[in-house]
Amino acid sequence: NGGTFEMGCTQKQYSCEDDEKPVHTVHLQDFRISKKEITNEQFCYFLNDIGANPGGSYYGYEYIDIGDKKCNISYKTNQFFVEKGKKNYPVTEVTWYGAKAFCHWAEGRLPTEAEWEYAARGGNKEQNSIYSGSDTLRKVGWFRHNYYTSETSEKFTYREGALPVGQKEPNSQGIYDMSGNVWEYCNDWYQENYYESSPKDNPQGPDYSNYRVIRGGSYKEEAHKCRISERDKALPGYSKEDIGFRLCRDEE
């Protein structure tokens, strides 16, 4: 459900960046957001359904960088398939264009930056926490410092890449991995000082910039990058091994 909340570097947040200020009131209409990040399996189904090019592009736009060795989706014998054991991992090496196209295909859209932060804070069941669902990041997210395969034995294992979705505790709305695992694309263009002039109702971001907003931090980041109010940016045609997305829909 939508609602009204304080967006930005609220008191609970620490070591805030300038682009998280000032704190401002935002009112959102009702929307739904996927409880988990979109997975390789879901994105692979989409690529096959639309008949994307073997290289992962469609009508001139790259949707996913199939050629990157860190991509978990491959193409052979006229179809895309997910590498063994990677179905339930978040799709990465996707571009913003690929994320947007998937959401449109799934009869939804990418969340706005304000919707993303509202959901991360717990929506109308807001938990006043540093990360999405907790003040202790290792409970709710994968980040640079929980490489342990087992918290009890603290057996150290070097990990390559993201982890399967939904393995940590969810936030108060039952949403997983909004802090850590992979960064998530939002629909908005990124502008450092946007909060100074953001409208109160359903802000959609600035009219144009070079970058799109990404939120939530990733398995490669320090804890402060996984805070709820942390903002970052990515070029829309660029893909990385630690950026994915989730699906949003208007509430009927």
Buried (B, 14 or more C-beta within 10 A) or exposed (E): EBBEBBBBBBEBBEEBBEBBBEBBEBBBEEBBBBBBBBBBBBBBBBBBEEEBBEEBBBEEBBBBBBEBEBBBBBBEEEEBBBEEEBBBBBBBBBBBBBBBBBBEEBEBBBBBBBBBBBBBBBBEEBBEBBBBBBEEBBBBBBBBEBBBEEEEEEEEEEEEBBBBBBEBBBBBBEBBBBBBBBBBBBBBBBBBEBBEEBEEEBBEBBEEBEBBBBBBBBBBBEBBBBBBBBBBBBEBEEBBBBBBBBBBBEEE
